[in-house]
Amino acid sequence: MAMAAAIKERMASQPAMNNARPPTVQIRGQPVAQKSGCCSS
């Protein structure tokens, strides 16, 4: 959840840059990685 907050803050700070594509990959990769870690554990 902390990571999501940081991403949201970045989006508010730079919505244009976040809309580029790296933000999309990061946002999508973060939740997936967290789920994978939880599942792996």
HELIX and SHEET records of a PDB file:
HELIX    1   1 ALA A    2  SER A   13  1                                  12    
HELIX    2   2 PRO A   15  ASN A   18  1                                   4    
HELIX    3   3 PRO A   22  SER A   40  1                                  19    
END                                                                             
